[in-house]
């Protein structure tokens, strides 16, 4: 009996040496580790004491947490695709006062998106220390949402202060990121502008009408904290006017415009500029095309 017990220990030890996480739930290994065990960290199936209060949307279940140096990560598994899970997670945190910092951090450009975008954002809170990076990933058919808290607050200090000054690329990060509906053909996409205003445009064919496309874009604007002001609709065009509050840096005014001549494509444009006419007086233009 003792020999059998020692043999079992030897087999277990060999297996552990070969794969130290072989006894761990597969959700945990995929969420935190993927195929790499390089990082030294403390793992747990619970949320550490003192971690930031999280407002987590429905459809997410806790996997566990990872603690290493100045970073703590809490991971959930989601029942939806990565992009939808990410949008829901950021929207839920926004209701708790966490705002996406687009002036610094990941530097994502706004406007119409025709390729899958990195689903990650830096969130900041006036009354909470550090920065919170929210991201979503699809690994081996499973979606995981990570809440990674950094004690370093450098990504949340005075980020909006100069976003409208001279550099149009900084303003471009403040444009809403607008997806196109699935199943449509998107062509002639691009972005451009100058420090006094930026714009993004795209042509949409097939799969949707002008009214449905307008509603699809407006829902995304609301989810990204743009506020509806007014709208219009005619035989050839429809659209709406929006504002985005930059707090101490004033307002952005945005206009969504859809033009439909009766034959495809539907031309869609969103432009934004500072509400204060004294801002963005610098010269210089730029442009880019979507792939």
Rosetta silent file (secondary structure, phi, psi, omega in degrees, C-alpha in Angstrom):
SEQUENCE: XXXXXXXXXXXXXXXXXXXXXXXXXXXXXXXXXXXXXXXXXXXXXXXXXXXXXXXXXXXXXXXXXXXXXXXXXXXXXXXXXXXXXXXXXXXXXXXXXXXXXXXXXXXXXXXXXXXXXXXXXXXXXXXXXXXXXXXXXXXXXXXXXXXXXXXXXXXXXXXXXXXXXXXXXXXXXXXXXXXXXXXXXXXXXXXXXXXXXXXXXXXXXXXXXXXXXXXXXXXXXXXXXXXXXXXXXXXXXXXXXXXXXXXXXXXXXXXXXXXXXXXXXXXXXXXXXXXXXXXXXXXXXXXXXXX
SCORE:     score description
SCORE:     0.000 S_00000001
   1 L     0.000  -43.221  179.430    0.000    0.000    0.000 S_00000001
   2 H   -63.203  -39.374  178.535    2.829    2.375    0.904 S_00000001
   3 H   -61.038  -43.614  179.603    4.546    1.587   -2.409 S_00000001
   4 H   -62.989  -40.030  179.189    1.360    2.393   -4.332 S_00000001
   5 H   -63.969  -44.063  178.982    0.999    5.672   -2.436 S_00000001
   6 H   -65.179  -35.808  178.351    4.593    6.674   -3.200 S_00000001
   7 H   -64.220  -41.546  177.870    4.100    5.739   -6.842 S_00000001
   8 H   -63.410  -40.967  177.819    1.055    8.012   -7.025 S_00000001
   9 H   -62.536  -40.916 -179.668    3.057   10.844   -5.462 S_00000001
  10 H   -63.782  -41.588  178.998    5.838   10.314   -7.997 S_00000001
  11 H   -65.727  -43.193  179.678    3.385   10.428  -10.898 S_00000001
  12 H   -63.027  -43.088  179.962    1.696   13.533   -9.485 S_00000001
  13 H   -62.727  -40.869  179.302    5.046   15.266   -8.958 S_00000001
  14 H   -64.186  -41.355 -179.575    6.120   14.465  -12.515 S_00000001
  15 H   -65.751  -41.236 -179.017    2.854   15.810  -13.914 S_00000001
  16 H   -64.595  -40.826  179.207    3.111   18.994  -11.838 S_00000001
  17 H   -63.980  -34.485 -179.400    6.669   19.609  -12.981 S_00000001
  18 H   -73.235  -37.931  179.942    5.549   19.180  -16.563 S_00000001
  19 L  -148.949   95.402 -174.881    2.552   21.507  -16.169 S_00000001
  20 L   -64.133  -13.744 -179.707    2.234   23.314  -12.806 S_00000001
  21 L  -110.491   19.411 -177.449   -1.300   24.440  -13.672 S_00000001
  22 L   -65.556  -24.270 -178.963   -2.633   21.080  -14.828 S_00000001
  23 L   -92.971    1.661 -176.963   -4.867   20.849  -11.770 S_00000001
  24 L   -93.730  144.130  178.156   -6.292   24.351  -12.254 S_00000001
  25 L   -51.285  139.274 -175.402   -9.632   24.997  -13.935 S_00000001
  26 H   -63.082  -29.615  176.412   -9.144   25.619  -17.663 S_00000001
  27 H   -61.618  -39.800 -178.823  -10.929   28.982  -17.457 S_00000001
  28 H   -64.752  -48.557 -177.902   -8.287   30.193  -15.002 S_00000001
  29 H   -65.206  -39.624  179.659   -5.327   29.139  -17.127 S_00000001
  30 H   -70.072  -41.435 -176.162   -6.796   30.569  -20.326 S_00000001
  31 H   -66.017  -43.282 -173.748   -7.915   33.832  -18.708 S_00000001
  32 H   -98.044  -33.431 -165.711   -4.642   34.618  -16.963 S_00000001
  33 L  -114.445  -31.006 -173.080   -1.928   32.611  -18.630 S_00000001
  34 L    59.097 -124.004  179.753   -2.765   31.538  -22.150 S_00000001
  35 L  -106.114   14.264 -174.714    0.252   29.475  -23.212 S_00000001
  36 L  -127.298  134.825  175.675    2.793   31.259  -21.021 S_00000001
  37 L  -115.304   31.465 -170.971    3.733   30.818  -17.367 S_00000001
  38 L   -75.420  -31.212 -172.073    6.513   33.413  -17.456 S_00000001
  39 L   -85.680  133.561  174.907    5.107   35.967  -15.037 S_00000001
  40 L   -82.890  121.597 -177.738    5.552   35.561  -11.298 S_00000001
  41 L  -159.912  164.033  175.348    2.253   36.412   -9.597 S_00000001
  42 E  -100.694  126.149 -177.180   -0.197   35.328   -6.928 S_00000001
  43 E  -109.071  149.844  179.880   -3.393   33.826   -8.325 S_00000001
  44 E  -151.982  155.284  175.105   -6.744   33.413   -6.627 S_00000001
  45 L   -93.101   11.400  177.946  -10.304   32.448   -7.525 S_00000001
  46 L  -127.795  172.049  177.506  -11.626   35.422   -5.529 S_00000001
  47 L   -88.649  130.506 -178.775  -11.297   39.221   -5.672 S_00000001
  48 L   -61.206  147.660  175.652   -8.556   40.578   -3.360 S_00000001
  49 L   -60.625  137.511  178.081   -9.641   42.610   -0.349 S_00000001
  50 L    85.538   -0.668  177.788   -9.541   46.326   -1.050 S_00000001
  51 L   -67.092  154.772 -178.176   -9.825   46.013   -4.825 S_00000001
  52 L   -53.939  140.519  173.821  -11.757   48.781   -6.565 S_00000001
  53 L   -62.035  125.046 -177.983  -15.558   48.441   -6.445 S_00000001
  54 L  -105.561  134.276  170.403  -16.539   47.013   -9.830 S_00000001
  55 L   -99.676  100.023 -172.076  -19.836   47.597  -11.590 S_00000001
  56 L  -101.488  129.382  179.883  -19.992   44.403  -13.655 S_00000001
  57 L   -69.750  164.254  176.571  -22.674   43.937  -16.340 S_00000001
  58 L   -64.284  155.789  179.472  -24.906   40.889  -16.501 S_00000001
  59 L    89.758    1.992  178.069  -23.627   37.824  -18.297 S_00000001
  60 E  -112.137  138.011  177.753  -20.185   37.896  -16.629 S_00000001
  61 E  -124.765  138.717 -175.292  -19.005   35.320  -14.101 S_00000001
  62 E   -66.832  132.678  172.481  -15.911   35.658  -11.930 S_00000001
  63 E   -98.650  -50.050 -179.545  -12.881   33.553  -12.854 S_00000001
  64 E   163.138 -160.956 -175.395  -10.343   34.934  -10.388 S_00000001
  65 E  -142.540  162.920  178.139   -7.580   37.443   -9.831 S_00000001
  66 E  -136.776  130.548 -179.301   -3.845   37.969  -10.277 S_00000001
  67 E  -121.871  121.594  178.940   -1.650   40.106   -8.031 S_00000001
  68 E  -149.542  122.838  177.943    1.831   41.179   -9.104 S_00000001
  69 L    51.243 -119.035 -175.579    3.866   44.179   -7.982 S_00000001
  70 L   -97.248   11.401 -176.051    1.790   47.343   -8.518 S_00000001
  71 E  -123.065  132.998  173.545   -0.883   45.705  -10.690 S_00000001
  72 E  -123.165  131.155 -177.733   -3.961   43.735   -9.693 S_00000001
  73 E  -121.979  130.117  174.201   -6.119   42.055  -12.340 S_00000001
  74 E  -114.460  130.414 -174.097   -9.611   40.644  -11.881 S_00000001
  75 E  -120.637  136.708  175.082  -10.935   38.486  -14.731 S_00000001
  76 E  -119.268  152.927  170.507  -14.475   37.470  -15.644 S_00000001
  77 E   -98.777  138.378 -176.935  -15.730   35.083  -18.271 S_00000001
  78 E  -112.877  154.482  179.164  -18.440   36.461  -20.583 S_00000001
  79 L   -95.157    3.315 -177.949  -21.216   34.742  -22.504 S_00000001
  80 L  -119.780  173.117  179.300  -20.960   37.176  -25.424 S_00000001
  81 L   -68.685  161.690 -170.753  -18.333   38.005  -28.041 S_00000001
  82 H   -57.701  -46.128 -175.227  -15.343   40.102  -26.986 S_00000001
  83 H   -66.088  -41.008  178.542  -16.404   43.426  -28.497 S_00000001
  84 H   -66.868  -40.047  178.549  -19.922   43.281  -27.038 S_00000001
  85 H   -64.341  -40.624  178.724  -18.550   42.250  -23.651 S_00000001
  86 H   -62.981  -48.486  179.850  -16.056   45.117  -23.739 S_00000001
  87 H   -58.216  -43.211 -179.380  -18.710   47.707  -24.611 S_00000001
  88 H   -65.709  -38.970 -178.668  -20.962   46.449  -21.807 S_00000001
  89 H   -66.842  -44.568  179.947  -18.100   46.478  -19.282 S_00000001
  90 H   -66.758  -41.100  178.923  -17.014   50.046  -20.106 S_00000001
  91 H   -62.523  -40.864  179.677  -20.617   51.291  -20.099 S_00000001
  92 H   -65.483  -41.664  178.299  -21.237   49.720  -16.669 S_00000001
  93 H   -67.737  -31.145  177.445  -18.101   51.311  -15.205 S_00000001
  94 H   -62.276  -33.090  178.468  -19.133   54.678  -16.693 S_00000001
  95 L   -69.873  -14.953  176.499  -22.275   54.530  -14.546 S_00000001
  96 L  -102.134   13.317  175.098  -19.947   54.358  -11.524 S_00000001
  97 L    93.527    6.427  178.410  -18.035   57.462  -12.562 S_00000001
  98 L   -90.711  122.222 -177.519  -15.197   55.864  -14.557 S_00000001
  99 E  -111.486  143.044  179.222  -14.522   57.761  -17.789 S_00000001
 100 E   -72.222  129.802  179.953  -12.453   56.587  -20.733 S_00000001
 101 L   -95.103  100.199 -178.202   -9.252   58.548  -21.079 S_00000001
 102 L   -97.249   -6.434  178.543   -8.715   59.044  -24.810 S_00000001
 103 L   -75.372  -26.936  178.612   -6.215   61.880  -24.518 S_00000001
 104 L  -132.283 -156.133  172.223   -3.514   59.470  -23.362 S_00000001
 105 L    73.633 -124.403 -170.526   -3.203   55.780  -22.750 S_00000001
 106 L   -78.407  -15.060  173.358   -3.907   53.456  -25.668 S_00000001
 107 L    66.374   31.210  179.812   -4.235   56.250  -28.214 S_00000001
 108 L   -71.463  132.428  174.300   -7.098   54.757  -30.194 S_00000001
 109 L   -77.323  146.487  177.325   -8.355   56.924  -33.033 S_00000001
 110 L   -90.697 -166.626 -178.950  -12.077   57.508  -33.253 S_00000001
 111 E    97.283 -169.835 -177.255  -14.371   57.556  -36.260 S_00000001
 112 E   -73.241  134.684 -176.315  -15.768   54.720  -38.346 S_00000001
 113 E  -111.314  123.088 -179.892  -14.119   51.357  -37.736 S_00000001
 114 L  -111.743   -6.046  175.118  -13.963   48.817  -40.553 S_00000001
 115 L  -125.215  155.832  179.791  -11.543   46.330  -39.005 S_00000001
 116 L   -55.931  128.099 -178.084  -11.712   44.719  -35.558 S_00000001
 117 L   -93.764  154.265  173.517  -10.413   47.235  -33.056 S_00000001
 118 L   -60.924  123.618 -176.936   -8.365   46.482  -29.966 S_00000001
 119 L   -91.845   77.617  179.774  -10.988   46.042  -27.275 S_00000001
 120 E  -153.107  148.181 -179.584   -9.192   47.835  -24.458 S_00000001
 121 E  -152.831  148.813  173.420   -9.500   51.208  -22.767 S_00000001
 122 E   -94.451  123.204  179.690   -7.916   53.207  -19.947 S_00000001
 123 E  -110.499  143.176  179.734  -10.537   54.379  -17.430 S_00000001
 124 E  -130.535  154.324 -178.076  -10.045   57.110  -14.839 S_00000001
 125 L  -137.211  135.903 -177.939  -12.087   58.278  -11.843 S_00000001
 126 L   -63.565  -29.652 -173.998  -11.947   61.615  -10.035 S_00000001
 127 L  -111.039    8.726  179.892  -12.282   59.972   -6.616 S_00000001
 128 L  -124.345  142.055 -178.610  -10.330   56.747   -7.137 S_00000001
 129 L   -76.927  158.258  172.632   -6.540   56.323   -7.338 S_00000001
 130 L    72.881 -169.683 -179.788   -4.652   54.922  -10.275 S_00000001
 131 E  -124.376  146.420  179.281   -5.883   53.845  -13.684 S_00000001
 132 E  -115.523  117.774  177.152   -8.156   50.943  -14.620 S_00000001
 133 E   -97.244  118.024  177.532   -7.507   49.149  -17.908 S_00000001
 134 E  -104.858  130.204 -179.457  -10.556   47.245  -19.138 S_00000001
 135 E  -144.309  159.945  177.624  -10.011   44.752  -21.948 S_00000001
 136 E  -134.835  140.147 -178.338  -11.739   41.784  -23.556 S_00000001
 137 E  -139.334  145.472  175.710  -10.164   38.814  -25.304 S_00000001
 138 E  -105.606  113.695 -178.894  -11.393   35.758  -27.149 S_00000001
 139 E  -125.018  121.409  178.876   -9.244   32.739  -26.300 S_00000001
 140 L    47.953   44.471  175.922   -9.993   29.271  -27.628 S_00000001
 141 L    81.127    5.097  178.979  -13.630   30.176  -28.162 S_00000001
 142 E  -118.962  141.118 -178.550  -14.072   31.717  -24.720 S_00000001
 143 E  -102.873  131.127  178.626  -14.420   35.416  -23.947 S_00000001
 144 E  -124.658  137.073  177.364  -12.677   36.929  -20.920 S_00000001
 145 E  -112.117  125.429 -177.333  -13.030   40.481  -19.582 S_00000001
 146 E  -110.072  138.138  172.737  -10.117   41.836  -17.529 S_00000001
 147 E  -116.737  102.636 -173.317  -10.140   44.711  -15.035 S_00000001
 148 E  -108.555  111.785 -177.686   -6.488   45.628  -14.500 S_00000001
 149 E   -97.229  127.455  177.885   -5.829   48.255  -11.847 S_00000001
 150 E  -108.868  127.980  179.271   -2.551   50.196  -11.924 S_00000001
 151 L   -69.605  -23.858  176.691   -1.540   52.154   -8.851 S_00000001
 152 L   -70.157  125.438 -176.734    0.401   54.546  -11.085 S_00000001
 153 L   -98.119   12.791 -173.858   -1.898   57.472  -11.961 S_00000001
 154 H   -61.352  -29.071  179.699    0.236   58.921  -14.787 S_00000001
 155 H   -80.493   -0.378 -177.832   -2.347   57.950  -17.421 S_00000001
 156 H  -123.433   11.064 -177.318   -5.046   59.888  -15.561 S_00000001
 157 L   -98.657  114.926  174.041   -3.287   63.179  -14.768 S_00000001
 158 L    53.319   32.252 -177.320   -4.464   66.232  -16.703 S_00000001
 159 H   -62.469  -40.811 -176.625   -5.162   64.102  -19.778 S_00000001
 160 H   -80.025   -4.550 -166.265   -7.892   66.328  -21.312 S_00000001
 161 H   -61.813  -33.869 -174.909   -6.040   69.616  -20.729 S_00000001
 162 H  -121.407   18.360 -172.748   -4.446   69.950  -24.169 S_00000001
 163 L   -68.093  -20.546 -179.074   -6.485   67.645  -26.357 S_00000001
 164 L  -102.354   -0.096 -174.090   -7.876   70.480  -28.464 S_00000001
 165 L   -91.576  109.798  166.493   -4.704   72.516  -28.771 S_00000001
 166 L    70.671  -32.094 -171.737   -2.949   72.452  -32.135 S_00000001
 167 L  -104.517  104.726 -178.650   -2.855   68.690  -32.563 S_00000001
 168 H   -65.612  -24.948  179.172   -5.803   67.240  -34.540 S_00000001
 169 H   -65.004  -32.982  177.170   -4.713   63.696  -33.755 S_00000001
 170 H   -67.125  -40.321  177.813   -5.502   64.342  -30.096 S_00000001
 171 H   -67.589  -33.010 -179.020   -8.984   65.533  -31.025 S_00000001
 172 H   -62.186  -30.844  177.777   -9.422   62.512  -33.257 S_00000001
 173 L   -67.627  -19.161  179.983   -9.109   60.277  -30.201 S_00000001
 174 L   -89.083  -11.001  174.501  -12.175   62.020  -28.790 S_00000001
 175 L   -63.444  146.624  174.723  -14.352   61.148  -31.761 S_00000001
 176 L   -64.434  146.909  174.996  -16.774   58.312  -31.038 S_00000001
 177 E   -90.568  115.342 -171.826  -15.680   54.936  -32.379 S_00000001
 178 E  -112.221  114.150  174.915  -18.452   53.903  -34.749 S_00000001
 179 E   -78.093  159.446  172.580  -18.822   50.325  -35.922 S_00000001
 180 L  -104.098  152.500 -178.715  -20.664   49.473  -39.115 S_00000001
 181 L   -61.731  150.501  176.198  -23.454   46.860  -39.113 S_00000001
 182 L   -67.897  143.433  176.178  -22.516   43.278  -39.846 S_00000001
 183 L    89.148   -1.736  179.014  -23.213   42.099  -43.377 S_00000001
 184 L   -97.413  164.630  173.644  -22.833   45.490  -45.087 S_00000001
 185 E  -101.449  121.553 -179.263  -20.204   46.584  -47.584 S_00000001
 186 E  -109.724  124.135 -178.445  -18.136   49.518  -46.299 S_00000001
 187 E  -136.276  166.698  174.275  -16.082   51.521  -48.810 S_00000001
 188 E    53.847   37.769  177.968  -14.384   54.906  -49.193 S_00000001
 189 E   -83.307  147.565  177.679  -13.767   55.252  -45.477 S_00000001
 190 E  -174.923  170.264  179.098  -11.411   57.850  -44.154 S_00000001
 191 E  -138.610  155.240  179.335  -10.719   60.519  -41.570 S_00000001
 192 E  -174.314  176.139  177.579   -9.254   63.976  -41.698 S_00000001
 193 E   152.657 -158.630  178.260   -9.307   67.492  -40.396 S_00000001
 194 E  -151.046 -176.177 -173.191   -7.281   70.132  -38.652 S_00000001
 195 L   -68.655  -13.095  177.462   -7.044   71.469  -35.110 S_00000001
 196 L   -91.598   -5.853  179.302  -10.351   73.316  -35.518 S_00000001
 197 E   172.979  148.741  179.338  -12.322   70.198  -36.415 S_00000001
 198 E  -132.346  160.845 -178.018  -12.083   66.558  -37.460 S_00000001
 199 E  -151.784  156.263  174.892  -14.365   64.219  -39.376 S_00000001
 200 E  -135.339  139.751 -177.044  -14.806   60.592  -40.359 S_00000001
 201 E  -139.194  158.501  179.579  -16.788   59.313  -43.335 S_00000001
 202 E  -161.889  152.795  174.617  -17.770   56.028  -44.947 S_00000001
 203 E  -107.254  132.847 -176.729  -20.052   54.636  -47.690 S_00000001
 204 E  -119.137  128.248  177.764  -22.426   51.797  -46.752 S_00000001
 205 E  -127.424  141.751  172.464  -24.071   49.422  -49.230 S_00000001
 206 L    72.949  145.745  169.132  -26.419   46.489  -48.692 S_00000001
 207 L    86.077  -12.783 -177.586  -27.963   45.024  -45.608 S_00000001
 208 L  -159.822  152.053  175.042  -29.505   48.133  -44.066 S_00000001
 209 L   -97.447  173.698 -176.133  -31.613   51.190  -44.810 S_00000001
 210 H   -63.126  -42.410 -178.798  -30.903   54.808  -43.921 S_00000001
 211 H   -63.849  -44.902  179.378  -33.222   54.858  -40.908 S_00000001
 212 H   -64.527  -39.477  179.875  -31.787   51.642  -39.470 S_00000001
 213 H   -66.409  -39.637  177.797  -28.237   52.850  -40.079 S_00000001
 214 H   -61.527  -47.173  179.704  -28.969   56.169  -38.364 S_00000001
 215 H   -62.898  -38.233 -179.925  -30.367   54.390  -35.306 S_00000001
 216 H   -61.532  -43.471  179.693  -27.391   52.025  -35.256 S_00000001
 217 H   -70.750  -40.976 -177.011  -24.940   54.956  -35.146 S_00000001
 218 H   -67.082  -34.790  175.880  -26.950   56.970  -32.635 S_00000001
 219 H   -61.035  -38.715  179.317  -27.113   54.075  -30.175 S_00000001
 220 H   -69.079  -35.970  177.773  -23.309   53.957  -30.219 S_00000001
 221 H   -62.808  -45.135  179.151  -23.081   57.702  -29.642 S_00000001
 222 H   -62.208  -40.502 -179.087  -25.279   57.463  -26.553 S_00000001
 223 H   -66.435  -18.004 -179.703  -23.245   54.549  -25.221 S_00000001
 224 L  -107.828   22.748  171.309  -20.111   56.701  -25.487 S_00000001
 225 L    72.373   17.001  169.262  -21.583   59.621  -23.495 S_00000001
 226 L   -79.870  140.733 -175.920  -22.440   61.882  -26.414 S_00000001
 227 E  -107.049  128.786 -179.068  -25.642   63.828  -25.692 S_00000001
 228 E   -69.428  137.869  178.138  -28.389   64.236  -28.299 S_00000001
 229 E  -116.123  -50.896  179.512  -29.389   67.826  -29.108 S_00000001
 230 E  -162.225  168.702  179.953  -31.559   67.790  -32.209 S_00000001
 231 E  -150.357  171.444  179.208  -32.165   65.870  -35.435 S_00000001
 232 E  -151.501  163.292  176.187  -33.663   66.107  -38.904 S_00000001
 233 E  -155.952  135.105  177.387  -34.898   63.941  -41.748 S_00000001
 234 L  -140.495 -174.955 -179.098  -35.739   64.678  -45.388 S_00000001
 235 L   -62.237  -36.200 -173.418  -36.057   62.758  -48.638 S_00000001
 236 L  -103.887  -26.347 -173.981  -32.335   62.831  -49.286 S_00000001
 237 E  -144.155  159.029  173.406  -30.649   63.203  -45.900 S_00000001
 238 E  -151.474  161.808 -179.093  -31.056   62.707  -42.195 S_00000001
 239 E   176.051 -169.912 -177.934  -28.902   63.252  -39.179 S_00000001
 240 E  -159.715  159.258 -178.896  -28.512   64.625  -35.695 S_00000001
 241 E  -113.472  137.981 -174.277  -26.439   67.021  -33.605 S_00000001
 242 E  -134.823  159.409  173.074  -24.596   65.911  -30.457 S_00000001
 243 E  -129.084  151.506  177.645  -22.364   67.342  -27.739 S_00000001
 244 E  -129.994  121.976 -173.915  -19.559   65.776  -25.719 S_00000001
 245 E   -85.669  118.450  176.890  -18.615   67.360  -22.383 S_00000001
 246 L   -98.892   19.463 -179.592  -14.888   67.752  -21.804 S_00000001
 247 H    56.652 -115.927 -174.123  -15.495   69.337  -18.386 S_00000001
 248 H   -65.350  -17.292 -177.803  -12.900   72.106  -17.927 S_00000001
 249 H   -96.999   10.570  174.281  -11.998   72.024  -21.610 S_00000001
 250 L    87.731 -158.423 -175.960  -15.504   72.842  -22.820 S_00000001
 251 E  -112.748  149.492  162.441  -17.736   71.041  -25.306 S_00000001
 252 E  -101.014  140.761  173.009  -17.295   69.286  -28.600 S_00000001
 253 E  -106.029  125.696 -179.608  -20.123   69.654  -31.100 S_00000001
 254 E  -120.208  144.930  178.314  -20.667   66.613  -33.306 S_00000001
 255 E  -127.712  124.009  173.227  -22.881   66.138  -36.352 S_00000001
 256 E   -98.689  125.572 -176.111  -23.988   62.799  -37.760 S_00000001
 257 E  -132.942  126.177  176.140  -25.099   63.121  -41.399 S_00000001
 258 E  -118.344  128.197  179.614  -26.461   60.409  -43.706 S_00000001
 259 E  -116.566  126.408 -176.673  -27.083   61.145  -47.391 S_00000001
 260 L  -131.548  108.121 -177.641  -29.205   58.765  -49.461 S_00000001
 261 L   -82.005   -3.703 -177.525  -29.820   59.572  -53.109 S_00000001
 262 L   105.675  -16.719  174.518  -32.084   56.559  -53.530 S_00000001
 263 L  -127.237  145.121 -176.132  -29.386   54.309  -54.948 S_00000001
 264 L   -64.813  154.079    5.169  -26.580   52.777  -52.947 S_00000001
 265 L   -88.999  168.497  168.338  -24.310   53.567  -51.250 S_00000001
 266 E   -88.282  126.876 -179.285  -25.545   55.589  -48.276 S_00000001
 267 E   -92.058  128.259 -176.948  -22.916   58.182  -47.444 S_00000001
 268 E  -124.477  138.075 -178.982  -22.321   58.633  -43.716 S_00000001
 269 E  -142.947  141.459  169.921  -20.233   61.287  -42.007 S_00000001
 270 E  -130.321  126.441  178.135  -19.526   62.335  -38.434 S_00000001
 271 E  -126.525  156.026 -178.895  -17.639   65.525  -37.691 S_00000001
 272 E  -143.238  147.041  178.014  -16.673   67.259  -34.471 S_00000001
 273 E  -153.653  157.954  178.243  -15.277   70.639  -33.509 S_00000001
 274 E   -64.682  140.428  177.046  -14.848   72.692  -30.328 S_00000001
 275 L   -68.297  -29.656  178.190  -17.938   74.644  -29.331 S_00000001
 276 L   -79.409  115.305 -177.054  -15.680   77.557  -28.403 S_00000001
 277 L   -66.482  -12.494  179.816  -14.794   79.307  -31.697 S_00000001
 278 L   -81.811  -14.671 -179.259  -11.535   80.558  -30.173 S_00000001
 279 L   -85.929  153.702  174.406  -10.175   77.027  -29.882 S_00000001
 280 L    67.266   41.827 -179.153   -8.386   75.229  -32.676 S_00000001
 281 L   -88.935   -4.192 -179.108   -7.205   78.280  -34.608 S_00000001
 282 L   -69.027  153.109  178.602   -3.936   76.659  -35.651 S_00000001
 283 L   -92.108  177.447  179.311   -3.405   75.771  -39.297 S_00000001
 284 L   110.357  132.316 -178.219   -2.342   72.434  -40.746 S_00000001
 285 E  -124.491  167.128  177.227   -4.363   69.563  -42.138 S_00000001
 286 E  -157.242  163.702  177.642   -4.118   65.802  -42.182 S_00000001
 287 E  -159.636  160.397  175.834   -6.013   62.831  -43.542 S_00000001
 288 E  -152.666  159.449  179.000   -6.008   59.061  -43.570 S_00000001
 289 E  -115.760  143.424  175.495   -7.858   56.251  -45.310 S_00000001
 290 L   -81.089  143.096  179.722   -9.421   53.198  -43.740 S_00000001
 291 L   -88.433    0.000    0.000   -8.221   49.838  -44.984 S_00000001
